[in-house]
Amino acid sequence: MILSCPDCSTRFAVDASKLGPDGRRVKCGKCGHIWFESPPEPDDGEDIPLHVTPLEPEEQMRAPVRNLPALHRAKKARSARIGWIVAAVLLIAIVGVLWQGRAQIATAIPQAEPIYEAIGIPAFPPPGEGLTIEFDPKTENGTLTLKGEIINTSSGVRDVPGLEVRITDAKNSTLKSWKFSSDVNRLGPGETVAFTTSTDSVPDGAANVSILFTNPDENR
């Protein structure tokens, strides 16, 4: 006998005896649609198109629901999420390069400096950005000695600029200052470098002492 799939209209040839006297569920061999087919009338004609396989009883119990379109949508959604993640990682990497290397970029491309300034970012970072100075002042026999270290607290490599000592009075007026340099020019993340500097001439009225990084114009 000839069956026609109610979903895709494909016609199939099947042995009528396989349907039994009461009919049974069958599955389309082309689109997978499952439906119930009644047994044929005695005068049904016959043609030979394709092939359909009646489901056995245990197969009818576990016949799967057609869900291929849903799986297709899930794959598309997963691909879209991966694409957004990759784009976000690339954006973060680009922003990091533009931030960390802004001095080198502005030096190589002078037109970039006003662009950085326009968005409120100094093209040439202040001296010692990402570096911390810790020191301990001691006075003995009229000599002021400053021992300390420079610490790279950032996650990248940092240039170590020159240093300046300032001795000020109670009103924060500078009484004396001098410059010196550390033994290294660059520090990696978490690295430190020790320094020592001193003077045997402490001015009267000295109240405070500080160590600063030198002017950024001297470090370009």
TIVEXZA-744424 format. One record per atom (N, C-alpha, C, O): residue in one letter; x, y, z. Coordinates in steps of 0.05 Angstrom, whole numbers, padded with zeros to 5 digits, always signed. Layout:
BEGIN
AXYZ;...
This chain:
BEGIN
M+00017-00024+00000;M+00000+00000+00000;M+00018+00025+00000;M+00042+00023+00006;I+00006+00048-00007;I+00020+00074-00008;I+00012+00091+00015;I-00012+00095+00021;L+00032+00102+00030;L+00027+00121+00052;L+00038+00148+00043;L+00058+00150+00028;S+00025+00169+00053;S+00034+00196+00048;S+00040+00210+00075;S+00022+00211+00092;C+00064+00220+00079;C+00071+00233+00104;C+00054+00259+00107;C+00055+00276+00089;P+00039+00262+00128;P+00022+00287+00132;P+00039+00312+00137;P+00028+00334+00136;D+00065+00308+00142;D+00082+00332+00148;D+00096+00342+00123;D+00095+00366+00117;C+00110+00324+00109;C+00125+00332+00085;C+00113+00322+00059;C+00124+00328+00038;S+00091+00307+00060;S+00076+00297+00036;S+00092+00278+00020;S+00084+00272-00003;T+00114+00267+00030;T+00129+00247+00015;T+00113+00220+00016;T+00102+00213+00037;R+00112+00206-00007;R+00097+00181-00009;R+00116+00157-00005;R+00139+00158-00014;F+00105+00137+00008;F+00121+00113+00014;F+00105+00088+00008;F+00081+00088+00008;A+00120+00066+00002;A+00108+00040-00001;A+00113+00024+00023;A+00135+00023+00034;V+00093+00010+00034;V+00095-00006+00058;V+00079-00031+00055;V+00058-00032+00042;D+00089-00053+00067;D+00074-00078+00067;D+00050-00075+00085;D+00053-00070+00109;A+00025-00077+00075;A+00001-00072+00091;A-00001-00091+00114;A-00013-00084+00135;S+00011-00115+00112;S+00009-00134+00134;S+00024-00124+00159;S+00019-00133+00181;K+00044-00106+00155;K+00059-00095+00177;K+00043-00077+00195;K+00050-00072+00218;L+00020-00066+00184;L+00004-00049+00200;L-00015-00063+00219;L-00025-00052+00238;G-00019-00089+00214;G-00037-00104+00231;G-00066-00097+00227;G-00072-00078+00211;P-00084-00110+00240;P-00113-00106+00236;P-00122-00079+00248;P-00143-00069+00239;D-00108-00069+00268;D-00118-00044+00281;D-00101-00020+00274;D-00107+00002+00284;G-00081-00023+00257;G-00064+00000+00250;G-00042+00004+00271;G-00042-00010+00291;R-00023+00021+00265;R-00001+00027+00284;R+00013+00053+00276;R+00007+00065+00256;R+00031+00062+00294;R+00046+00087+00289;R+00070+00080+00270;R+00083+00060+00272;V+00074+00099+00251;V+00096+00095+00232;V+00112+00121+00232;V+00103+00142+00241;K+00137+00119+00221;K+00155+00142+00220;K+00163+00148+00191;K+00169+00129+00177;C+00163+00173+00183;C+00171+00181+00156;C+00201+00177+00154;C+00217+00187+00170;G+00209+00163+00133;G+00238+00158+00128;G+00253+00183+00118;G+00277+00182+00116;K+00238+00204+00111;K+00251+00228+00101;K+00253+00250+00123;K+00275+00260+00128;C+00231+00258+00135;C+00232+00280+00155;C+00230+00270+00184;C+00234+00286+00202;G+00224+00245+00188;G+00224+00234+00216;G+00197+00238+00230;G+00195+00231+00253;H+00177+00249+00216;H+00151+00253+00228;H+00138+00226+00235;H+00140+00207+00220;I+00124+00224+00258;I+00112+00200+00267;I+00081+00204+00268;I+00072+00224+00279;W+00066+00185+00257;W+00037+00188+00258;W+00025+00159+00259;W+00038+00139+00255;F-00002+00159+00264;F-00016+00133+00266;F-00028+00128+00239;F-00042+00145+00227;E-00024+00103+00228;E-00035+00095+00202;E-00054+00072+00206;E-00047+00052+00218;S-00079+00075+00196;S-00099+00053+00197;S-00093+00033+00175;S-00080+00039+00155;P-00103+00008+00179;P-00098-00012+00158;P-00113-00005+00132;P-00134+00009+00134;P-00104-00014+00109;P-00117-00006+00084;P-00143-00021+00078;P-00148-00042+00089;E-00159-00008+00061;E-00183-00022+00051;E-00174-00044+00031;E-00153-00041+00019;P-00190-00065+00027;P-00181-00087+00009;P-00175-00078-00019;P-00160-00092-00033;D-00188-00055-00029;D-00184-00048-00057;D-00163-00026-00061;D-00162-00014-00082;D-00146-00020-00040;D-00125+00001-00043;D-00106-00007-00065;D-00098-00030-00068;G-00099+00013-00082;G-00079+00008-00104;G-00051+00007-00093;G-00046+00012-00069;E-00032+00002-00110;E-00004+00000-00102;E+00014+00014-00122;E+00011+00011-00146;D+00033+00028-00112;D+00055+00040-00127;D+00080+00035-00111;D+00078+00027-00087;I+00103+00040-00122;I+00128+00035-00108;I+00144+00062-00107;I+00162+00066-00124;P+00139+00080-00087;P+00158+00102-00085;P+00181+00096-00067;P+00200+00082-00075;L+00180+00105-00041;L+00203+00102-00024;L+00198+00081-00003;L+00184+00061-00008;H+00209+00085+00021;H+00208+00064+00041;H+00202+00076+00069;H+00213+00097+00076;V+00183+00064+00083;V+00176+00073+00110;V+00178+00049+00129;V+00171+00026+00120;T+00187+00053+00153;T+00190+00030+00172;T+00171+00033+00195;T+00174+00052+00211;P+00152+00014+00198;P+00134+00016+00222;P+00151+00013+00247;P+00170-00002+00248;L+00142+00027+00268;L+00156+00026+00294;L+00148+00001+00309;L+00124-00006+00310;E+00167-00013+00321;E+00161-00035+00338;E+00150-00024+00364;E+00153+00000+00370;P+00136-00040+00381;P+00124-00030+00406;P+00143-00015+00424;P+00137+00006+00434;E+00167-00027+00428;E+00186-00013+00445;E+00196+00013+00433;E+00202+00032+00448;E+00197+00015+00406;E+00205+00039+00393;E+00184+00061+00396;E+00191+00084+00399;Q+00158+00052+00396;Q+00137+00072+00398;Q+00138+00085+00426;Q+00130+00108+00429;M+00147+00070+00447;M+00148+00081+00474;M+00169+00103+00477;M+00166+00122+00492;R+00191+00099+00462;R+00213+00118+00465;R+00218+00135+00440;R+00240+00145+00435;A+00197+00139+00424;A+00200+00155+00399;A+00208+00183+00406;A+00194+00196+00422;P+00230+00193+00395;P+00240+00220+00403;P+00222+00242+00392;P+00211+00240+00370;V+00221+00264+00406;V+00208+00288+00397;V+00227+00303+00377;V+00251+00304+00382;R+00216+00313+00356;R+00233+00327+00336;R+00243+00353+00348;R+00227+00371+00354;N+00269+00355+00352;N+00280+00379+00365;N+00304+00390+00351;N+00320+00405+00362;L+00308+00382+00326;L+00331+00392+00311;L+00332+00423+00308;L+00353+00434+00311;P+00309+00436+00303;P+00311+00466+00302;P+00320+00478+00328;P+00335+00497+00327;A+00311+00467+00351;A+00320+00478+00377;A+00350+00474+00380;A+00364+00492+00390;L+00360+00451+00372;L+00389+00447+00374;L+00404+00466+00356;L+00426+00476+00363;H+00393+00472+00333;H+00406+00491+00315;H+00407+00519+00327;H+00427+00532+00325;R+00385+00527+00340;R+00385+00553+00353;R+00405+00554+00376;R+00418+00574+00380;A+00407+00531+00391;A+00426+00531+00413;A+00455+00534+00403;A+00471+00548+00416;K+00461+00521+00381;K+00488+00524+00370;K+00494+00552+00361;K+00515+00563+00365;K+00473+00565+00349;K+00476+00593+00341;K+00481+00611+00365;K+00499+00628+00365;A+00465+00607+00387;A+00469+00623+00411;A+00496+00619+00424;A+00508+00639+00433;R+00506+00594+00424;R+00532+00589+00435;R+00554+00602+00419;R+00573+00613+00430;S+00551+00601+00393;S+00571+00614+00375;S+00571+00644+00379;S+00593+00657+00379;A+00547+00656+00383;A+00546+00685+00388;A+00559+00692+00414;A+00573+00713+00415;R+00555+00676+00435;R+00568+00682+00461;R+00599+00681+00458;R+00613+00698+00469;I+00609+00660+00444;I+00638+00658+00441;I+00648+00682+00425;I+00670+00692+00432;G+00633+00690+00405;G+00642+00714+00390;G+00644+00739+00407;G+00663+00754+00404;W+00624+00743+00424;W+00625+00766+00442;W+00648+00765+00462;W+00660+00785+00468;I+00653+00741+00472;I+00676+00738+00491;I+00702+00744+00477;I+00719+00758+00489;V+00706+00734+00453;V+00731+00739+00439;V+00734+00769+00433;V+00755+00781+00436;A+00711+00782+00425;A+00712+00811+00420;A+00719+00827+00445;A+00734+00846+00444;A+00708+00818+00468;A+00713+00832+00493;A+00743+00829+00501;A+00755+00849+00510;V+00754+00805+00498;V+00782+00801+00504;V+00800+00818+00487;V+00819+00830+00496;L+00794+00819+00461;L+00810+00836+00442;L+00808+00865+00450;L+00828+00880+00449;L+00784+00874+00457;L+00780+00903+00465;L+00797+00909+00489;L+00809+00930+00491;I+00796+00891+00510;I+00811+00896+00534;I+00841+00897+00528;I+00856+00914+00538;A+00850+00879+00510;A+00879+00879+00503;A+00887+00905+00488;A+00908+00916+00493;I+00870+00914+00470;I+00876+00939+00456;I+00877+00963+00475;I+00895+00980+00473;V+00857+00964+00493;V+00857+00986+00513;V+00882+00985+00530;V+00893+01006+00536;G+00890+00961+00538;G+00914+00958+00554;G+00939+00968+00540;G+00956+00982+00552;V+00941+00962+00514;V+00964+00971+00498;V+00964+01001+00496;V+00985+01014+00499;L+00940+01013+00490;L+00938+01042+00487;L+00944+01056+00513;L+00955+01079+00513;W+00938+01044+00536;W+00943+01056+00562;W+00972+01053+00570;W+00986+01073+00577;Q+00982+01028+00570;Q+01009+01023+00580;Q+01030+01035+00561;Q+01051+01044+00571;G+01025+01036+00536;G+01045+01046+00517;G+01039+01074+00506;G+01049+01081+00485;R+01023+01090+00521;R+01016+01116+00511;R+01040+01134+00507;R+01040+01150+00488;A+01060+01133+00524;A+01083+01150+00521;A+01098+01143+00495;A+01106+01161+00480;Q+01102+01117+00491;Q+01116+01108+00466;Q+01100+01116+00441;Q+01111+01124+00421;I+01073+01113+00443;I+01056+01119+00420;I+01057+01149+00414;I+01060+01157+00391;A+01055+01166+00436;A+01056+01195+00432;A+01083+01204+00422;A+01084+01224+00407;T+01104+01191+00430;T+01131+01198+00420;T+01134+01191+00390;T+01145+01207+00375;A+01125+01167+00383;A+01127+01158+00355;A+01107+01173+00337;A+01113+01178+00314;I+01083+01179+00348;I+01062+01193+00332;I+01054+01217+00347;I+01035+01216+00364;P+01066+01240+00343;P+01059+01265+00358;P+01030+01272+00357;P+01019+01284+00375;Q+01016+01265+00335;Q+00988+01272+00332;Q+00970+01258+00353;Q+00948+01266+00358;A+00981+01236+00365;A+00966+01221+00385;A+00964+01236+00412;A+00945+01231+00427;E+00983+01254+00417;E+00984+01267+00444;E+00958+01284+00449;E+00946+01281+00470;P+00950+01301+00430;P+00925+01316+00435;P+00900+01298+00437;P+00881+01306+00450;I+00901+01275+00424;I+00878+01257+00426;I+00876+01246+00455;I+00854+01245+00466;Y+00899+01238+00466;Y+00899+01229+00494;Y+00890+01251+00512;Y+00873+01247+00530;E+00900+01275+00508;E+00893+01298+00525;E+00864+01304+00524;E+00851+01312+00544;A+00852+01301+00500;A+00823+01308+00496;A+00805+01289+00512;A+00783+01298+00520;I+00814+01265+00517;I+00797+01247+00533;I+00806+01246+00562;I+00798+01228+00577;G+00823+01265+00570;G+00831+01267+00598;G+00852+01249+00607;G+00855+01244+00631;I+00868+01238+00588;I+00890+01220+00596;I+00916+01233+00588;I+00920+01240+00564;P+00935+01236+00606;P+00961+01248+00599;P+00976+01229+00581;P+00981+01206+00588;A+00985+01239+00558;A+00999+01222+00540;A+01025+01212+00552;A+01034+01189+00548;F+01038+01230+00567;F+01063+01223+00580;F+01057+01221+00610;F+01053+01242+00623;P+01056+01197+00621;P+01048+01193+00649;P+01067+01208+00668;P+01091+01212+00661;P+01058+01215+00691;P+01075+01228+00711;P+01099+01210+00718;P+01096+01185+00717;P+01121+01222+00725;P+01145+01205+00731;P+01139+01187+00755;P+01128+01195+00775;G+01148+01163+00753;G+01145+01144+00775;G+01117+01132+00777;G+01110+01120+00797;E+01100+01134+00756;E+01074+01122+00757;E+01077+01092+00761;E+01091+01078+00746;G+01063+01082+00781;G+01065+01053+00787;G+01088+01046+00806;G+01091+01023+00813;L+01103+01067+00814;L+01126+01062+00833;L+01120+01076+00860;L+01107+01096+00861;T+01130+01063+00881;T+01127+01074+00908;T+01154+01077+00921;T+01172+01060+00918;I+01158+01100+00935;I+01183+01105+00949;I+01178+01101+00979;I+01160+01113+00991;E+01195+01085+00992;E+01195+01082+01021;E+01223+01088+01031;E+01243+01077+01020;F+01226+01104+01052;F+01252+01111+01062;F+01251+01117+01092;F+01230+01122+01104;D+01275+01116+01104;D+01278+01121+01133;D+01300+01141+01137;D+01323+01135+01132;P+01293+01166+01147;P+01314+01186+01151;P+01327+01183+01179;P+01313+01178+01199;K+01353+01186+01180;K+01368+01185+01205;K+01389+01207+01205;K+01402+01213+01185;T+01391+01220+01229;T+01411+01242+01232;T+01431+01233+01253;T+01424+01225+01275;E+01457+01235+01245;E+01478+01227+01264;E+01502+01245+01259;E+01512+01247+01236;N+01512+01258+01280;N+01535+01276+01278;N+01531+01297+01257;N+01550+01304+01243;G+01507+01308+01255;G+01502+01329+01237;G+01497+01320+01208;G+01493+01337+01190;T+01498+01294+01203;T+01494+01284+01176;T+01466+01271+01174;T+01459+01254+01190;L+01451+01279+01154;L+01425+01268+01148;L+01428+01246+01127;L+01436+01251+01105;T+01420+01221+01134;T+01422+01199+01116;T+01394+01188+01110;T+01379+01183+01128;L+01389+01184+01085;L+01363+01173+01076;L+01368+01146+01063;L+01380+01145+01041;K+01358+01125+01075;K+01360+01098+01063;K+01332+01088+01057;K+01314+01091+01074;G+01328+01077+01034;G+01302+01067+01027;G+01302+01050+01002;G+01323+01040+00994;E+01279+01046+00990;E+01277+01030+00966;E+01254+01040+00948;E+01235+01052+00958;I+01256+01035+00923;I+01235+01040+00903;I+01222+01014+00897;I+01235+00995+00890;I+01195+01013+00898;I+01180+00988+00894;I+01162+00992+00870;I+01147+01011+00868;N+01163+00973+00852;N+01144+00972+00829;N+01118+00958+00838;N+01118+00934+00840;T+01097+00973+00844;T+01072+00962+00853;T+01053+00957+00830;T+01030+00948+00835;S+01061+00961+00805;S+01044+00958+00782;S+01047+00929+00771;S+01062+00913+00781;S+01031+00923+00751;S+01033+00897+00738;S+01050+00897+00713;S+01051+00877+00698;G+01063+00919+00707;G+01080+00921+00683;G+01108+00931+00690;G+01114+00938+00713;V+01125+00932+00670;V+01152+00942+00673;V+01151+00973+00674;V+01136+00985+00659;R+01166+00984+00692;R+01166+01013+00696;R+01194+01025+00695;R+01213+01014+00706;D+01197+01048+00681;D+01222+01062+00681;D+01226+01076+00707;D+01206+01087+00719;V+01250+01077+00718;V+01256+01090+00743;V+01268+01117+00737;V+01290+01119+00728;P+01253+01139+00743;P+01264+01166+00738;P+01283+01174+00760;P+01287+01160+00779;G+01294+01198+00756;G+01312+01209+00777;G+01296+01217+00802;G+01271+01219+00801;L+01310+01221+00824;L+01298+01227+00849;L+01307+01254+00859;L+01330+01263+00853;E+01291+01267+00875;E+01298+01293+00887;E+01291+01293+00916;E+01268+01286+00924;V+01310+01302+00933;V+01305+01305+00962;V+01299+01334+00967;V+01312+01352+00957;R+01278+01339+00983;R+01271+01366+00991;R+01269+01367+01022;R+01255+01351+01035;I+01283+01386+01033;I+01281+01392+01061;I+01265+01418+01064;I+01273+01439+01053;T+01243+01417+01079;T+01226+01440+01082;T+01223+01448+01111;T+01228+01432+01129;D+01213+01473+01115;D+01208+01482+01143;D+01179+01476+01150;D+01165+01462+01136;A+01170+01487+01173;A+01143+01481+01183;A+01122+01492+01165;A+01099+01483+01165;K+01129+01512+01148;K+01109+01524+01130;K+01111+01511+01102;K+01100+01522+01083;N+01126+01490+01100;N+01129+01475+01075;N+01145+01490+01054;N+01143+01485+01030;S+01161+01509+01063;S+01179+01523+01044;S+01205+01508+01042;S+01216+01498+01062;T+01215+01505+01017;T+01239+01489+01012;T+01264+01504+01022;T+01270+01527+01015;L+01279+01490+01040;L+01304+01501+01050;L+01328+01491+01035;L+01348+01505+01032;K+01326+01466+01026;K+01348+01453+01012;K+01337+01430+00995;K+01318+01417+01003;S+01350+01426+00972;S+01342+01403+00955;S+01366+01393+00939;S+01384+01409+00934;W+01366+01369+00932;W+01386+01358+00914;W+01375+01333+00900;W+01356+01321+00909;K+01387+01326+00877;K+01378+01304+00861;K+01398+01281+00861;K+01422+01286+00864;F+01388+01257+00857;F+01405+01234+00855;F+01390+01213+00839;F+01367+01216+00833;S+01404+01191+00832;S+01392+01170+00815;S+01396+01143+00829;S+01414+01140+00845;S+01378+01124+00823;S+01380+01097+00833;S+01400+01081+00816;S+01410+01091+00796;D+01406+01057+00824;D+01425+01041+00810;D+01414+01027+00785;D+01429+01015+00769;V+01387+01027+00782;V+01375+01013+00759;V+01356+01033+00745;V+01347+01052+00757;N+01352+01028+00720;N+01335+01045+00703;N+01306+01034+00700;N+01288+01050+00694;R+01303+01008+00704;R+01276+00996+00700;R+01271+00975+00721;R+01290+00962+00731;L+01245+00972+00728;L+01237+00952+00748;L+01214+00936+00737;L+01195+00947+00725;G+01215+00910+00740;G+01193+00893+00732;G+01172+00892+00755;G+01177+00903+00776;P+01149+00880+00750;P+01127+00879+00770;P+01137+00867+00796;P+01148+00845+00796;G+01133+00881+00818;G+01141+00871+00845;G+01171+00875+00851;G+01179+00869+00874;E+01187+00884+00833;E+01216+00887+00838;E+01221+00912+00854;E+01205+00931+00853;T+01244+00912+00868;T+01252+00935+00884;T+01281+00942+00878;T+01297+00925+00869;V+01289+00967+00885;V+01317+00975+00884;V+01322+00993+00908;V+01307+01011+00914;A+01344+00987+00922;A+01351+01003+00945;A+01367+01027+00938;A+01380+01028+00917;F+01366+01048+00955;F+01382+01072+00950;F+01390+01084+00977;F+01379+01078+00998;T+01411+01100+00975;T+01421+01114+00999;T+01431+01142+00990;T+01446+01143+00970;T+01423+01162+01003;T+01433+01189+00998;T+01436+01204+01024;T+01422+01198+01043;S+01453+01224+01025;S+01458+01238+01050;S+01468+01267+01045;S+01476+01274+01023;T+01467+01283+01066;T+01478+01309+01066;T+01489+01316+01094;T+01478+01308+01114;D+01511+01330+01094;D+01523+01337+01120;D+01518+01366+01127;D+01530+01377+01145;S+01498+01377+01112;S+01491+01405+01118;S+01461+01407+01120;S+01447+01411+01099;V+01450+01405+01144;V+01421+01407+01148;V+01415+01436+01156;V+01426+01445+01176;P+01398+01450+01141;P+01393+01478+01147;P+01377+01481+01173;P+01362+01464+01181;D+01381+01504+01186;D+01365+01511+01210;D+01336+01513+01202;D+01329+01523+01181;G+01319+01505+01220;G+01290+01507+01216;G+01279+01483+01200;G+01255+01483+01193;A+01296+01464+01193;A+01286+01440+01178;A+01265+01425+01195;A+01270+01419+01218;A+01242+01420+01183;A+01221+01406+01197;A+01213+01380+01183;A+01205+01361+01196;N+01215+01379+01156;N+01206+01356+01141;N+01226+01350+01119;N+01240+01367+01109;V+01227+01324+01111;V+01243+01316+01089;V+01226+01297+01071;V+01212+01280+01082;S+01228+01300+01045;S+01213+01283+01027;S+01230+01276+01003;S+01249+01290+00996;I+01223+01254+00990;I+01236+01245+00965;I+01215+01243+00943;I+01195+01229+00947;L+01220+01257+00921;L+01201+01258+00899;L+01215+01248+00873;L+01239+01249+00871;F+01198+01239+00854;F+01208+01234+00828;F+01211+01261+00813;F+01196+01279+00818;T+01231+01262+00795;T+01236+01287+00781;T+01215+01294+00761;T+01197+01278+00756;N+01217+01318+00749;N+01197+01328+00730;N+01195+01310+00706;N+01215+01300+00696;P+01169+01305+00696;P+01166+01286+00673;P+01180+01296+00648;P+01189+01280+00632;D+01184+01323+00645;D+01197+01333+00621;D+01226+01324+00620;D+01238+01323+00598;E+01238+01317+00643;E+01265+01309+00643;E+01268+01279+00638;E+01291+01268+00636;N+01245+01265+00634;N+01246+01236+00630;N+01234+01227+00604;N+01231+01203+00600;R+01228+01246+00586;R+01218+01238+00560;R+01239+01226+00542;R+01234+01218+00520;
